[in-house]
Amino acid sequence: MSSSETESSHHSDHDRSTRSGRIQPSDHSSHSRSHSRSGSSRKHHHRSRSKSRVAHVDPSAKNLAQENQKLKRKIDALQLENASNSKKSRRQGAEKSIENQGRALGRIATLYTPIASLVRTFFADETDAEEEEDPVDLDEKELEEYFIRQMEKRKTQRDIRAYHIVAGTVPGFQKAVDLAGTDVGAILSLCKQLQTGSISARSDDVHTLMIELANWLNFRPLPFRADPLLLNHSRELRGFKHDLTGKLLCPIEHDWNDPVVRSKIQNKEIKTNTSFFIRAFYRNEEGNPNDVEDGFLHGTLLIQDPASGSISDDEISSSYKDSNTPAPVPQSNKARTSTKQSLAKLYGLKKVTPQTIAYCCVLLRFSLSNAKKWGQDRSFNYEGLYNEIIDYFEAADPEDEEAFTPHLQAFAEEDASGSLKPSFHFQSTLEEQRAAKASITAAAPAASNDANTPTASAPP
């Protein structure tokens, strides 16, 4: 083939390939592309092997690092929480310690008057600042004002005595009061914490006495046993509807053993809330209406009262006006021996306070009743009972008593609620019987002298 033909054939092949849209690669370009593809393949294979090695090693290391970070954060959080709890625990521990000190105050100092009110009374005490006028010279309106002042004076005297008991019992209390002028919040916070402890202890005592009273009365030997048996988780079956608790609640001036009297009391035809001289407070649970102080506050249930804080019979008897010991009443066969310290030993008391005995009287009277909840029984003046028992031991000046009682009677007769009547009955009965005893005592030496005086002999 000639060179011209060969060139013509080459051009024709090029034209065909151009017309078909494809350009045939040369051998050199094909070789370059093949070499490039093989190099890329080797790089890709190398990267794949590297990634496989990383995928095989890195996940566990990464997870371990993440776990370490989590643990570190958790440790930091626990340390912060522990520091916060330690600080909170120290604060709560201090508050709990103060509350525990307050648990005794309702039993030995004040049951109804808040502790903060005692502090205010202490600062505002001006009972000796002015002379009281003679009530004989007062008209009706002035007499009423005089009576109110006398009632306030008595309450102030009780509160001041209670304040001194609190100050002598709670360490640092008097110092906090002295600094109250510069830090009022501190003394108010202290009083609040003490009050919380006092209320908590009273609630515990009410619950405990409800249980223990049922045990004592249910396990007495016949015929002194409760019939029907009392529930130890509720006061529902108690009160005047129950024969035994009704007898213990009955004032000594009424004969509970008389079926007619008992029926009238249960039907509320005879009022029993006008007297504080109830049988439960007396030795052998019997009292003499003509001598209300004979055996008064020597009832065995008062001695057994857990609210007294395991105070011994001797400690309570030392606070009474005579040294007679209460007659024993059979206890429950399941009675337990307390391992707790007495209040006197726990708080360094030399003797039982009148407030302790008043506290026991109130809780015993409440536990014998069918009241559902503390503070909701309006059928009996519990606060009046508490105050009168305290005044029984911390009596005011006899001259004040003599002038005060007749006017209390007039005021009590006009008292619509009747809350003052038991107080008047209590005070007037004591005054009348003490006056009668005093006159008999005074008359005895005169009669003795008359008997010993020799009579003149007749002249011879």
C-alpha positions as CSV (number, residue, x, y, z in Angstrom):
1,M,0.0,0.0,0.0
2,S,1.3,3.4,-0.9
3,S,1.9,6.1,1.6
4,S,-0.9,8.2,0.2
5,E,-3.3,5.3,0.7
6,T,-2.1,4.7,4.2
7,E,-2.5,8.4,5.2
8,S,-6.0,8.4,3.6
9,S,-7.0,5.3,5.6
10,H,-5.7,7.0,8.8
11,H,-7.7,10.1,8.2
12,S,-10.8,8.1,7.4
13,D,-10.5,6.2,10.7
14,H,-10.0,9.4,12.6
15,D,-13.1,10.9,11.0
16,R,-15.2,7.8,11.9
17,S,-14.1,8.0,15.5
18,T,-14.8,11.7,15.6
19,R,-18.3,11.1,14.1
20,S,-19.1,8.4,16.6
21,G,-18.3,10.8,19.6
22,R,-15.4,8.8,20.9
23,I,-11.8,9.6,20.9
24,Q,-9.6,6.6,21.1
25,P,-6.9,7.0,23.7
26,S,-3.4,6.6,22.8
27,D,-1.3,3.9,24.3
28,H,0.7,6.5,26.4
29,S,-2.4,8.0,27.9
30,S,-3.8,4.6,28.6
31,H,-0.7,3.6,30.4
32,S,-0.7,6.8,32.5
33,R,-4.2,6.3,33.5
34,S,-3.6,2.7,34.4
35,H,-0.6,3.6,36.5
36,S,-2.6,6.4,38.2
37,R,-5.4,4.0,39.0
38,S,-3.1,1.4,40.4
39,G,-1.4,4.1,42.7
40,S,-4.8,5.3,43.9
41,S,-5.8,1.8,44.6
42,R,-2.7,1.2,46.7
43,K,-3.3,4.5,48.6
44,H,-7.0,3.6,49.2
45,H,-5.9,0.1,50.4
46,H,-3.4,1.6,52.7
47,R,-5.9,4.0,54.2
48,S,-8.4,1.2,54.6
49,R,-5.9,-0.9,56.5
50,S,-5.0,2.1,58.7
51,K,-8.7,2.8,59.4
52,S,-9.3,-0.9,60.2
53,R,-6.4,-0.8,62.7
54,V,-7.8,2.5,64.3
55,A,-11.3,0.9,64.3
56,H,-9.8,-2.1,66.0
57,V,-7.9,-0.1,68.8
58,D,-9.5,3.3,69.2
59,P,-13.1,2.4,70.3
60,S,-12.0,0.8,73.6
61,A,-9.5,3.6,74.3
62,K,-12.1,6.3,73.5
63,N,-14.7,4.5,75.7
64,L,-12.2,4.2,78.5
65,A,-11.5,7.9,78.3
66,Q,-15.2,8.8,78.3
67,E,-15.7,6.6,81.3
68,N,-12.8,8.2,83.1
69,Q,-14.3,11.6,82.4
70,K,-17.7,10.5,83.7
71,L,-16.2,9.1,86.8
72,K,-14.2,12.2,87.4
73,R,-17.4,14.4,87.0
74,K,-19.3,12.0,89.3
75,I,-16.5,12.2,92.0
76,D,-16.5,16.0,91.8
77,A,-20.2,16.1,92.2
78,L,-20.1,13.7,95.1
79,Q,-17.5,15.7,96.8
80,L,-19.5,18.9,96.4
81,E,-22.6,17.1,97.7
82,N,-20.7,15.6,100.6
83,A,-19.4,19.0,101.6
84,S,-22.9,20.5,101.3
85,N,-24.4,17.6,103.3
86,S,-21.7,18.0,106.0
87,K,-22.5,21.6,106.3
88,K,-26.2,20.9,106.3
89,S,-25.8,18.1,108.8
90,R,-23.9,20.3,111.2
91,R,-26.6,22.9,111.0
92,Q,-29.4,20.4,111.4
93,G,-27.5,18.7,114.2
94,A,-27.2,22.1,116.0
95,E,-30.9,22.7,115.4
96,K,-31.8,19.2,116.5
97,S,-29.8,19.7,119.7
98,I,-31.7,22.9,120.5
99,E,-35.0,21.1,119.7
100,N,-34.1,18.3,122.1
101,Q,-33.4,20.9,124.8
102,G,-36.9,22.3,124.1
103,R,-38.6,18.9,124.7
104,A,-38.5,19.3,128.4
105,L,-39.8,22.8,128.5
106,G,-43.5,22.0,128.0
107,R,-43.2,19.5,130.9
108,I,-41.3,21.7,133.4
109,A,-41.9,25.3,132.3
110,T,-44.8,26.3,130.0
111,L,-47.4,24.3,128.3
112,Y,-49.7,27.0,126.8
113,T,-47.7,30.2,126.7
114,P,-45.2,30.3,123.7
115,I,-41.5,30.6,124.8
116,A,-41.2,33.8,122.7
117,S,-44.0,35.3,124.7
118,L,-42.2,34.5,127.9
119,V,-39.2,36.6,126.6
120,R,-41.5,39.5,125.7
121,T,-43.1,39.3,129.2
122,F,-39.7,39.3,130.8
123,F,-38.7,42.5,129.0
124,A,-42.1,44.2,129.7
125,D,-42.5,43.1,133.3
126,E,-43.6,46.1,135.4
127,T,-45.8,44.4,137.9
128,D,-44.2,46.3,140.8
129,A,-44.3,49.7,139.1
130,E,-47.5,50.9,140.6
131,E,-49.7,50.4,143.6
132,E,-53.1,48.7,143.2
133,E,-56.1,50.5,144.6
134,D,-58.4,49.0,147.2
135,P,-61.2,47.2,145.3
136,V,-63.7,48.1,148.0
137,D,-63.7,51.7,146.8
138,L,-64.2,50.9,143.1
139,D,-67.5,51.2,141.1
140,E,-68.7,48.5,138.8
141,K,-66.7,49.5,135.7
142,E,-63.5,50.1,137.7
143,L,-64.0,46.8,139.5
144,E,-64.2,45.0,136.1
145,E,-60.9,46.7,135.1
146,Y,-59.4,45.8,138.4
147,F,-60.3,42.2,137.9
148,I,-58.8,42.1,134.4
149,R,-55.6,43.7,135.8
150,Q,-55.5,41.0,138.5
151,M,-55.9,38.2,136.0
152,E,-53.1,39.7,133.9
153,K,-50.9,40.1,137.0
154,R,-51.3,36.4,137.8
155,K,-50.5,35.4,134.2
156,T,-47.4,37.6,134.3
157,Q,-46.3,36.0,137.5
158,R,-46.7,32.6,136.0
159,D,-44.9,33.6,132.8
160,I,-41.9,35.2,134.7
161,R,-41.5,32.0,136.8
162,A,-41.6,29.9,133.6
163,Y,-39.1,32.2,132.0
164,H,-36.6,31.7,134.8
165,I,-37.1,27.9,134.5
166,V,-36.3,28.1,130.8
167,A,-33.3,30.3,131.3
168,G,-32.0,28.0,134.0
169,T,-32.5,24.9,131.9
170,V,-31.4,25.8,128.4
171,P,-27.6,26.6,128.1
172,G,-26.9,30.0,126.6
173,F,-30.6,31.1,126.6
174,Q,-30.1,34.0,129.0
175,K,-27.0,35.2,127.0
176,A,-29.1,35.1,123.8
177,V,-31.8,37.2,125.5
178,D,-29.2,39.7,126.7
179,L,-28.0,40.1,123.1
180,A,-31.6,40.4,121.8
181,G,-31.2,44.2,121.5
182,T,-28.5,43.7,118.8
183,D,-29.7,40.4,117.3
184,V,-33.5,40.0,117.6
185,G,-33.5,37.3,114.9
186,A,-31.2,35.0,116.9
187,I,-33.4,34.9,120.0
188,L,-36.6,34.4,117.9
189,S,-34.9,31.6,116.0
190,L,-33.8,30.0,119.3
191,C,-37.3,30.3,120.7
192,K,-38.8,28.8,117.6
193,Q,-36.6,25.7,117.7
194,L,-37.2,25.3,121.4
195,Q,-41.0,25.6,120.8
196,T,-40.8,22.9,118.1
197,G,-39.1,20.5,120.5
198,S,-41.7,21.3,123.2
199,I,-44.6,20.6,120.9
200,S,-43.0,17.4,119.6
201,A,-42.6,16.1,123.2
202,R,-46.2,17.0,124.1
203,S,-47.4,15.1,121.1
204,D,-45.3,12.1,122.0
205,D,-46.6,12.2,125.6
206,V,-50.2,12.4,124.6
207,H,-49.8,9.4,122.3
208,T,-47.8,7.4,124.9
209,L,-50.3,8.1,127.7
210,M,-53.2,7.1,125.5
211,I,-51.6,3.6,125.1
212,E,-50.3,3.3,128.7
213,L,-53.5,4.3,130.3
214,A,-55.4,1.6,128.5
215,N,-52.8,-0.9,129.6
216,W,-53.1,0.2,133.3
217,L,-56.9,0.2,133.4
218,N,-57.4,-3.0,131.3
219,F,-55.1,-5.1,133.4
220,R,-56.3,-4.1,136.8
221,P,-57.8,-6.9,138.9
222,L,-61.5,-7.2,139.0
223,P,-63.7,-5.3,139.9
224,F,-61.4,-2.4,139.2
225,R,-60.7,-3.4,135.6
226,A,-62.1,-1.5,132.6
227,D,-65.2,-3.1,131.2
228,P,-65.5,-3.0,128.2
229,L,-61.7,-2.9,127.6
230,L,-60.3,0.3,126.4
231,L,-58.6,0.7,123.0
232,N,-55.0,1.6,123.3
233,H,-54.9,3.2,119.9
234,S,-57.9,5.5,120.3
235,R,-59.8,7.5,122.9
236,E,-63.1,6.7,121.2
237,L,-64.7,4.6,124.0
238,R,-63.5,6.8,126.9
239,G,-65.1,9.7,128.6
240,F,-68.3,9.7,130.7
241,K,-69.9,7.0,128.5
242,H,-67.5,4.4,129.9
243,D,-68.1,3.4,133.4
244,L,-64.4,3.5,134.7
245,T,-63.2,6.5,132.8
246,G,-66.4,8.3,133.7
247,K,-65.8,7.6,137.4
248,L,-62.3,8.9,137.2
249,L,-63.5,12.1,135.4
250,C,-66.3,12.6,137.8
251,P,-65.9,15.5,140.4
252,I,-65.7,14.3,144.0
253,E,-68.9,16.3,144.9
254,H,-71.0,13.9,142.8
255,D,-71.5,10.2,143.7
256,W,-70.8,8.3,140.5
257,N,-71.8,5.0,142.1
258,D,-75.4,6.3,142.3
259,P,-77.1,5.1,139.1
260,V,-79.4,8.2,139.0
261,V,-76.4,10.6,139.4
262,R,-74.4,8.7,136.8
263,S,-77.3,8.7,134.3
264,K,-77.7,12.5,134.8
265,I,-74.0,13.1,134.3
266,Q,-74.0,11.0,131.1
267,N,-77.0,12.8,129.8
268,K,-75.4,16.2,130.6
269,E,-78.1,17.1,133.1
270,I,-75.4,17.6,135.7
271,K,-72.4,19.7,134.7
272,T,-69.1,18.3,135.4
273,N,-66.8,20.8,133.7
274,T,-67.2,23.4,136.5
275,S,-64.9,21.5,138.9
276,F,-61.2,20.6,138.8
277,F,-61.5,18.2,141.8
278,I,-61.8,15.0,139.8
279,R,-61.4,11.5,141.2
280,A,-58.4,10.6,139.1
281,F,-56.3,13.2,141.0
282,Y,-57.0,11.7,144.4
283,R,-55.5,9.0,146.5
284,N,-57.5,5.8,146.1
285,E,-59.5,7.7,143.5
286,E,-61.8,9.0,146.2
287,G,-62.0,12.5,147.6
288,N,-63.8,14.3,150.4
289,P,-65.9,17.2,149.2
290,N,-65.7,18.8,152.7
291,D,-61.8,18.6,152.6
292,V,-60.8,18.8,148.9
293,E,-57.1,19.0,149.8
294,D,-57.1,15.6,151.5
295,G,-55.3,13.3,149.1
296,F,-55.5,15.9,146.3
297,L,-52.8,15.3,143.5
298,H,-51.8,12.0,145.1
299,G,-53.6,9.8,142.5
300,T,-51.6,6.8,141.4
301,L,-52.4,7.6,137.7
302,L,-50.6,10.9,138.2
303,I,-47.5,9.1,139.6
304,Q,-47.5,6.6,136.7
305,D,-48.1,9.3,134.0
306,P,-45.2,8.9,131.4
307,A,-45.5,12.7,130.9
308,S,-43.7,13.1,134.3
309,G,-40.6,11.7,132.6
310,S,-40.1,8.8,135.0
311,I,-40.0,11.1,138.0
312,S,-40.0,9.0,141.2
313,D,-42.8,9.1,143.8
314,D,-40.5,10.7,146.3
315,E,-39.7,13.5,143.9
316,I,-43.3,14.3,143.3
317,S,-44.3,13.9,147.0
318,S,-41.7,16.4,148.0
319,S,-43.6,19.0,146.1
320,Y,-46.9,18.3,147.9
321,K,-48.0,20.1,151.0
322,D,-47.9,16.9,153.0
323,S,-45.6,13.9,153.0
324,N,-48.3,11.2,152.5
325,T,-47.5,8.7,149.8
326,P,-50.2,7.6,147.4
327,A,-51.9,4.3,147.9
328,P,-50.8,1.8,145.3
329,V,-53.2,0.7,142.6
330,P,-52.5,-2.6,140.8
331,Q,-50.7,-2.0,137.6
332,S,-50.7,-3.9,134.3
333,N,-48.9,-7.3,134.4
334,K,-47.3,-6.1,131.2
335,A,-45.9,-3.0,132.8
336,R,-42.3,-2.2,131.6
337,T,-39.5,-0.8,133.6
338,S,-38.3,2.4,132.1
339,T,-34.6,2.8,131.4
340,K,-34.8,6.5,130.8
341,Q,-33.4,9.1,133.2
342,S,-35.9,11.1,135.1
343,L,-36.4,14.7,134.1
344,A,-35.0,15.8,137.4
345,K,-31.7,14.0,136.7
346,L,-31.6,14.8,133.0
347,Y,-32.0,18.5,133.5
348,G,-30.4,18.9,137.0
349,L,-33.7,19.8,138.7
350,K,-33.6,19.7,142.5
351,K,-37.3,19.2,142.7
352,V,-40.3,18.8,140.5
353,T,-41.8,22.1,139.3
354,P,-45.5,22.9,139.8
355,Q,-45.7,23.1,136.0
356,T,-44.7,19.4,135.8
357,I,-47.6,18.4,138.1
358,A,-50.0,20.7,136.2
359,Y,-48.8,19.2,132.9
360,C,-49.5,15.7,134.2
361,C,-52.9,16.7,135.4
362,V,-53.8,18.2,132.0
363,L,-52.6,15.2,130.0
364,L,-54.3,12.7,132.3
365,R,-57.6,14.5,132.1
366,F,-57.3,14.6,128.3
367,S,-56.4,10.9,128.0
368,L,-59.4,9.9,130.1
369,S,-61.7,11.8,127.8
370,N,-63.0,10.8,124.3
371,A,-61.5,13.9,122.7
372,K,-60.3,13.2,119.2
373,K,-57.5,15.7,118.9
374,W,-55.4,17.9,121.2
375,G,-56.8,21.5,121.4
376,Q,-60.2,20.6,119.9
377,D,-62.0,19.6,123.1
378,R,-64.0,22.7,124.1
379,S,-66.1,20.9,126.8
380,F,-63.4,21.4,129.4
381,N,-61.1,24.3,130.3
382,Y,-57.7,22.6,130.2
383,E,-55.7,25.8,130.3
384,G,-57.6,26.9,133.4
385,L,-56.8,23.6,135.1
386,Y,-53.1,24.0,134.2
387,N,-53.0,27.6,135.6
388,E,-54.9,26.7,138.8
389,I,-52.7,23.8,139.6
390,I,-49.6,26.0,139.2
391,D,-51.2,28.7,141.4
392,Y,-52.1,26.0,144.0
393,F,-48.3,25.6,144.6
394,E,-47.3,29.1,143.8
395,A,-50.1,30.9,145.6
396,A,-50.4,34.6,145.5
397,D,-50.3,36.8,148.6
398,P,-53.1,35.6,150.9
399,E,-54.3,39.2,151.3
400,D,-54.6,39.5,147.6
401,E,-56.5,36.2,147.4
402,E,-59.0,37.4,150.1
403,A,-59.8,40.6,148.3
404,F,-59.7,39.0,144.9
405,T,-62.0,36.0,145.2
406,P,-65.3,37.7,145.9
407,H,-64.9,39.8,142.8
408,L,-63.9,36.8,140.7
409,Q,-67.2,35.3,141.7
410,A,-69.2,38.2,140.4
411,F,-67.2,38.3,137.2
412,A,-67.5,34.5,136.7
413,E,-71.3,34.7,137.1
414,E,-71.4,37.0,134.1
415,D,-69.0,35.0,132.0
416,A,-71.0,33.8,129.0
417,S,-68.6,31.0,128.0
418,G,-68.4,29.6,131.6
419,S,-64.6,29.2,131.2
420,L,-64.0,31.0,134.5
421,K,-66.4,29.1,136.6
422,P,-64.1,26.1,137.3
423,S,-61.4,28.5,138.3
424,F,-63.7,30.3,140.7
425,H,-65.0,27.0,142.1
426,F,-61.4,25.9,142.6
427,Q,-60.3,29.1,144.3
428,S,-63.4,29.7,146.4
429,T,-63.6,26.1,147.6
430,L,-60.0,26.2,148.8
431,E,-60.4,29.6,150.4
432,E,-63.6,28.6,152.3
433,Q,-62.2,25.3,153.6
434,R,-58.9,26.9,154.5
435,A,-60.7,29.7,156.4
436,A,-62.8,27.1,158.2
437,K,-59.7,25.1,159.2
438,A,-57.9,28.2,160.4
439,S,-60.8,29.2,162.6
440,I,-61.0,25.7,164.1
441,T,-57.2,25.8,164.7
442,A,-57.5,29.2,166.3
443,A,-60.4,28.1,168.5
444,A,-58.6,25.0,169.7
445,P,-56.0,26.8,172.0
446,A,-58.7,29.0,173.5
447,A,-60.8,26.0,174.4
448,S,-57.8,24.3,175.8
449,N,-57.0,27.3,177.9
450,D,-60.5,27.5,179.2
451,A,-60.4,23.8,180.2
452,N,-57.1,24.3,182.0
453,T,-58.2,27.5,183.9
454,P,-58.9,26.6,187.6
455,T,-62.4,27.6,188.7
456,A,-62.7,29.8,191.8
457,S,-63.6,27.8,194.9
458,A,-66.8,28.7,196.9
459,P,-66.2,30.8,200.0
460,P,-66.3,28.8,203.2
